[in-house]
Amino acid sequence: MADSDFVEVYGGIYEHSPWVAERVSAVLGNSNADTEVLARLMADSVDNAAVETQLELIRAHPDLAGKAQIAGELTAESTAEQSRAGLDQCTAEEFQRFQSLNASYKQKFGFPFIKAVRDSDRLEILEAFADRLGNDYDTEFETALQEIHKIARLRLTALEGSK
């Protein structure tokens, strides 16, 4: 597959970060790879990127049940993931709690709370949110990257299943 085609197909696997697909395309060349190999190569590209590049990737993710969701500004993938978790059905109280936790989390860590929400519900997400606020910066930075890799793997699996 040509580099431009590869990036067009896989450029959205990592939120607003087509550079991940660009790096993997350069490694693969014209070779084909299954979902497992792609997931590993993409994760390796992120894990071996500069810390500032990793931080940009983390910051490219939207807040959960945040303003971008309300304004309809999420990527199609994020919209579907947040909807599956019921984040589009929050009560006023739950929505306010998400807003408060989003603000506290961003103030403490300087980046949004990241969680692969596909197999979670609103209450589980809120609980994880509150629990992780007690972590230190390095733990949360690494946790955010691991959650991003989970999201990417789920997106790759869904993409491969739709072909």
N, C-alpha and C positions, 0 to 999 in steps of 0.2 A: 504494500500500500504506500502511495506517495506520502511524503511528510505532511503536505497540506491536507490531504484527505484524512490522515491519521489524526491530526490536530482537530480537524472539524468533527470527527466522530468522538474522540476521547478528550477534547479540550475542556469540557465541562465536568469531568469526573471530580476534579478538585476545584472547589468553588472559586470562580473568577480567577483561575490560575492556569491558563493554557500552557505556561512554561513547563509544567510537569509532563504533559503529553509531548511537548516539543523535545524534551530531553530523552524521553523513552523512545520516541521515534528515531532519534539519532542513534541510539543504542541498537535498536532492532533492525534498522535498515529496511530491507525488503522482506525480512523474515516475518512469519506469522507467529502469534503467541496466544495461548489460551488465557482465560480469565485469571487463573491462578498466577501465571507468569506475569501478566500485565499488572496485577495488583502488587506483586512483589517488586517489580521494576519501578512502578510509580512510587511506592512507599520508600524504596531505597533512594530515589531521586530527591524526595522531600527530606528524608533523614540525613542525606549528605549535602544538603543545601546550607548556605550560610545562615546563621541564626537570624539575621535581619530579614532574610528571604522567608524563613519559616514564620517569623512574626507577621510579615505581610500576609502570608497565607492564612494564618489564624484570624487576622483582622478582616480578611475578605468575607468571613462568614457573618450572616445576619444574626441579630438577637432572636432568641426564641420568643414567639408571641410578641414581637416588637413592632415598631412603627412601620418598618418595611413591609411586614405582612399585611398590616391594615391598609397601607397605601397601594398594595398590589405590586410591590417592587421586588419581590423575591424571584429567584430563578425558578424555572418550572420544577426542577428537582427539589429545591428547598420547599416550595409550596406544597408539593405532593407529600414530602416527608413530614412536614409540620401538620398537615391535614390528617394524615394517617394516625398521628399521635393525638389528634383531637385538639390541637392548639388553636384551631380556628373556631372552636366551640367553648372557649373559656367563659366562665361566669365573670361578672364584673369584678368580684373579689379575687378570683384567680388571675385575671388579667392584671389587676393592680399589683398583685404579689409578683408576677413575672416582671413587671416594670420596675418594681423596687429592687428585686434581686438582680436584674440586668444592670441597673445603675450601680448597686453596691459592688458587684463583681467587676465591672469595668473600671470603677474607681480603684479597687484594690489591685487588679492585675494589668490593666491597660489594654485588655482585649476582651472580646465577647466570650461568654460561656458556650462551650462546644460540647454537644452530646449527640451521638447517633440515636435519634429518637424513634426510629422506625418501629421497634418492638416495645415501646414504652407508652404509658398513658400520661396525662397531664400531672396527676398526683405523684407518680414516680419521678417525673422530670423535676417537679418542684422540690421533692425531697433530696434528689441528687444535687440540685442547685444549691440548696441550703447547706448540705454536708460539705460540698467542695469549697465553699467560701472559707472554710477553716484551714484549707491547705496553704502551703507556702508557694511563692511564685514559681520556683523550679518544678515542683510537683505538678502544678496546674499547667505549666507550659508543656511538659511532657504528656500529661493527660489529654490536653487539647489536641496534640499531634496524633496520639493514639486514637482518639475519637474521630478525627478527620480521616485517618486510614480506614476505620470501620465504615464510615459514610462512603468513602470511595469504593471500597469493596462491594458494598450493597448496590451502589450505582452501577458498577461494572457488571455485576450479576444481573441486574434488571436490564441493562442495555443488551447484554448477550442473550437474555431470554426473549427480548423483543425482536431479535433478528430472525 
